[in-house]
Protein backbone atom coordinates (compact mmCIF):
# COMPACT_ATOMS: atom_id res chain seq x y z
CA UNK A 1 0.00 0.00 0.00
CA UNK A 2 1.18 3.56 -0.64
CA UNK A 3 1.98 5.41 2.59
CA UNK A 4 1.40 8.98 3.71
CA UNK A 5 4.02 9.54 6.44
CA UNK A 6 3.37 12.01 9.23
CA UNK A 7 6.29 13.93 10.78
CA UNK A 8 6.04 12.85 14.40
CA UNK A 9 3.43 12.11 17.06
CA UNK A 10 2.11 15.67 17.15
CA UNK A 11 1.25 15.45 13.45
CA UNK A 12 -0.36 12.04 14.02
CA UNK A 13 -2.45 13.50 16.86
CA UNK A 14 -3.50 16.46 14.72
CA UNK A 15 -4.57 14.12 11.92
CA UNK A 16 -6.55 11.93 14.35
CA UNK A 17 -8.31 15.01 15.74
CA UNK A 18 -9.13 16.20 12.23
CA UNK A 19 -10.72 12.85 11.38
CA UNK A 20 -12.73 12.54 14.60
CA UNK A 21 -13.84 16.16 14.34
CA UNK A 22 -15.59 15.68 11.00
CA UNK A 23 -19.29 15.23 10.39
CA UNK A 24 -18.46 11.96 8.61
CA UNK A 25 -17.07 10.50 11.82
CA UNK A 26 -19.71 12.03 14.09
CA UNK A 27 -22.52 10.53 12.00
CA UNK A 28 -21.07 7.02 12.28
CA UNK A 29 -19.53 7.00 15.77
CA UNK A 30 -21.32 9.66 17.84
CA UNK A 31 -20.20 8.16 21.15
CA UNK A 32 -16.52 8.55 20.19
CA UNK A 33 -16.03 12.30 20.43
CA UNK A 34 -12.97 14.42 19.79
CA UNK A 35 -12.34 14.94 23.51
CA UNK A 36 -12.04 11.15 23.88
CA UNK A 37 -9.45 10.49 21.15
CA UNK A 38 -6.90 7.98 22.49
CA UNK A 39 -3.62 9.39 23.72
CA UNK A 40 -0.72 8.62 21.37
CA UNK A 41 2.37 6.85 22.69
CA UNK A 42 5.76 6.62 20.96
CA UNK A 43 6.09 2.89 21.51
CA UNK A 44 9.84 2.83 22.00
CA UNK A 45 10.81 -0.81 21.50
CA UNK A 46 7.36 -1.86 20.25
CA UNK A 47 7.31 -3.99 17.11
CA UNK A 48 3.98 -2.76 15.79
CA UNK A 49 1.27 -0.16 16.22
CA UNK A 50 -1.70 -1.05 18.40
CA UNK A 51 -4.74 0.34 20.20
CA UNK A 52 -5.24 -0.27 23.91
CA UNK A 53 -8.53 0.53 25.64
CA UNK A 54 -8.69 2.22 29.01
CA UNK A 55 -8.52 -0.20 31.94
CA UNK A 56 -7.74 -0.25 35.65
CA UNK A 57 -4.05 0.33 34.93
CA UNK A 58 -4.28 2.82 32.07
CA UNK A 59 -7.10 5.28 32.70
CA UNK A 60 -6.89 6.62 29.15
CA UNK A 61 -7.22 4.68 25.92
CA UNK A 62 -3.98 4.82 23.94
CA UNK A 63 -2.64 4.24 20.45
CA UNK A 64 0.98 3.17 20.29
CA UNK A 65 2.80 4.36 17.16
CA UNK A 66 6.44 3.32 16.75
CA UNK A 67 8.35 5.56 14.34
CA UNK A 68 7.87 3.44 11.22
CA UNK A 69 4.08 3.32 11.74
CA UNK A 70 3.46 7.07 11.87
CA UNK A 71 1.40 7.27 8.70
CA UNK A 72 -2.14 8.34 7.91
CA UNK A 73 -3.14 4.80 6.99
CA UNK A 74 -1.98 3.34 10.31
CA UNK A 75 -3.65 6.15 12.30
CA UNK A 76 -6.93 5.41 10.48
CA UNK A 77 -6.51 1.68 11.15
CA UNK A 78 -6.12 2.26 14.89
CA UNK A 79 -8.98 4.78 15.02
CA UNK A 80 -11.25 2.12 13.53
CA UNK A 81 -10.17 -0.27 16.31
CA UNK A 82 -11.12 2.41 18.84
CA UNK A 83 -14.49 3.02 17.17
CA UNK A 84 -15.41 -0.68 17.16
CA UNK A 85 -13.74 -1.85 20.37
CA UNK A 86 -16.93 -1.91 22.46
CA UNK A 87 -18.66 -4.06 19.84
CA UNK A 88 -17.43 -7.12 21.72
CA UNK A 89 -19.49 -9.57 19.66
CA UNK A 90 -17.67 -8.59 16.45
CA UNK A 91 -14.19 -9.86 15.52
CA UNK A 92 -11.48 -7.22 15.88
CA UNK A 93 -10.35 -7.73 12.28
CA UNK A 94 -13.60 -9.07 10.88
CA UNK A 95 -15.86 -8.02 8.03
CA UNK A 96 -17.19 -4.95 9.79
CA UNK A 97 -13.66 -3.75 10.52
CA UNK A 98 -12.55 -4.15 6.90
CA UNK A 99 -15.64 -2.31 5.64
CA UNK A 100 -15.12 0.64 8.00
CA UNK A 101 -11.42 0.77 7.11
CA UNK A 102 -12.27 0.82 3.41
CA UNK A 103 -14.84 3.60 3.87
CA UNK A 104 -12.60 5.73 6.09
CA UNK A 105 -9.72 5.31 3.65
CA UNK A 106 -11.87 6.62 0.81
CA UNK A 107 -13.12 9.54 2.89
CA UNK A 108 -9.74 10.74 4.19
CA UNK A 109 -7.16 9.36 1.73
CA UNK A 110 -9.16 9.42 -1.50
CA UNK A 111 -10.83 7.06 -3.96
CA UNK A 112 -7.54 5.91 -5.51
CA UNK A 113 -6.15 4.69 -2.20
CA UNK A 114 -9.47 3.02 -1.38
CA UNK A 115 -9.40 1.23 -4.74
CA UNK A 116 -5.89 -0.06 -4.00
CA UNK A 117 -7.02 -1.30 -0.60
CA UNK A 118 -10.07 -2.99 -2.14
CA UNK A 119 -7.84 -4.69 -4.72
CA UNK A 120 -5.56 -5.90 -1.91
CA UNK A 121 -8.58 -7.30 -0.08
CA UNK A 122 -9.57 -9.25 -3.19
CA UNK A 123 -6.05 -10.50 -3.83
CA UNK A 124 -5.71 -11.77 -0.27
CA UNK A 125 -9.30 -13.08 -0.16
CA UNK A 126 -10.24 -10.79 2.70
CA UNK A 127 -13.96 -10.70 3.45
CA UNK A 128 -15.48 -7.21 3.50
CA UNK A 129 -18.74 -6.33 5.21
CA UNK A 130 -21.61 -4.67 3.42
CA UNK A 131 -22.18 -0.95 3.33
CA UNK A 132 -23.72 0.57 6.47
CA UNK A 133 -27.48 0.74 6.79
CA UNK A 134 -28.96 4.18 7.34
CA UNK A 135 -31.59 4.46 10.03
CA UNK A 136 -34.47 6.92 10.29
CA UNK A 137 -32.17 9.23 12.27
CA UNK A 138 -29.87 9.47 9.25
CA UNK A 139 -27.02 7.65 11.02
CA UNK A 140 -25.15 4.97 9.03
CA UNK A 141 -24.74 1.80 11.11
CA UNK A 142 -22.18 -0.89 10.46
CA UNK A 143 -22.17 -4.57 11.36
CA UNK A 144 -25.71 -5.72 10.57
CA UNK A 145 -24.60 -8.41 8.12
CA UNK A 146 -21.73 -9.72 10.27
CA UNK A 147 -23.87 -9.94 13.40
CA UNK A 148 -26.55 -11.87 11.55
CA UNK A 149 -23.93 -14.24 10.15
CA UNK A 150 -22.39 -14.92 13.56
CA UNK A 151 -25.45 -14.82 15.82
CA UNK A 152 -27.55 -17.87 14.98
CA UNK A 153 -28.93 -19.09 18.30
CA UNK A 154 -28.01 -15.86 20.11
CA UNK A 155 -30.17 -13.02 21.37
CA UNK A 156 -30.29 -9.87 19.26
CA UNK A 157 -31.97 -6.49 19.27
CA UNK A 158 -33.28 -5.81 15.75
CA UNK A 159 -34.58 -2.41 14.70
CA UNK A 160 -36.56 -2.20 11.49
CA UNK A 161 -39.20 -0.37 9.51
CA UNK A 162 -42.65 -1.88 9.84
CA UNK A 163 -44.91 -2.26 6.77
CA UNK A 164 -46.66 1.02 7.65
CA UNK A 165 -43.31 2.84 7.71
CA UNK A 166 -42.99 3.20 11.48
CA UNK A 167 -39.89 2.11 13.36
CA UNK A 168 -40.14 -1.07 15.40
CA UNK A 169 -37.88 -3.18 17.60
CA UNK A 170 -37.78 -6.94 18.08
CA UNK A 171 -35.74 -8.70 20.76
CA UNK A 172 -35.19 -12.42 20.62
CA UNK A 173 -33.06 -15.42 19.75
CA UNK A 174 -32.13 -15.55 16.07
CA UNK A 175 -33.57 -18.84 14.87
CA UNK A 176 -32.83 -18.48 11.17
CA UNK A 177 -32.36 -15.93 8.43
CA UNK A 178 -34.72 -17.88 6.19
CA UNK A 179 -34.19 -19.06 2.59
CA UNK A 180 -31.74 -16.75 0.82
CA UNK A 181 -31.38 -14.64 3.95
CA UNK A 182 -34.47 -12.59 3.08
CA UNK A 183 -36.24 -12.94 6.45
CA UNK A 184 -35.16 -12.99 10.08
CA UNK A 185 -36.97 -15.32 12.43
CA UNK A 186 -36.61 -14.31 16.09
CA UNK A 187 -37.96 -16.21 19.07
CA UNK A 188 -38.70 -13.87 21.96
CA UNK A 189 -40.74 -13.71 25.14
CA UNK A 190 -43.89 -13.01 23.09
CA UNK A 191 -43.33 -15.74 20.52
CA UNK A 192 -41.99 -15.75 16.99
CA UNK A 193 -41.32 -12.50 15.11
CA UNK A 194 -40.56 -12.45 11.38
CA UNK A 195 -38.73 -9.44 9.97
CA UNK A 196 -37.90 -8.87 6.28
CA UNK A 197 -34.12 -8.42 6.14
CA UNK A 198 -34.46 -5.48 3.74
CA UNK A 199 -36.39 -3.54 6.41
CA UNK A 200 -33.67 -3.89 9.07
CA UNK A 201 -31.54 -0.81 9.81
CA UNK A 202 -29.75 -1.88 13.01
CA UNK A 203 -28.74 -5.15 14.66
CA UNK A 204 -27.19 -5.08 18.12
CA UNK A 205 -26.26 -7.45 20.88
CA UNK A 206 -28.33 -6.80 24.02
CA UNK A 207 -26.71 -4.43 26.49
CA UNK A 208 -25.23 -6.30 29.46
CA UNK A 209 -26.82 -3.62 31.63
CA UNK A 210 -30.35 -4.14 30.32
CA UNK A 211 -32.81 -5.52 32.89
CA UNK A 212 -33.65 -9.18 32.40
CA UNK A 213 -37.15 -10.02 31.34
Secondary structure, DSSP 8 states (H G I E B T S, - for coil): ----B-SSHHHHHHHHHHHHTSHHHHHH-TTS-GGG--EEE--TT-SS-EEE---SS-SS-EEE--GGG-BHHHHHHHHHHHHHTT-TTS-TTSHHHHHHHHHHHHHHH-HHHHHHHHHHHHHTT-------EE-TTS-EE--HHHHHHH-TTSEEEEEEE-TTS-EEEEEEEEEE--GGG-EEEEEETTEEEEEEGGGEEEEE---TTS---
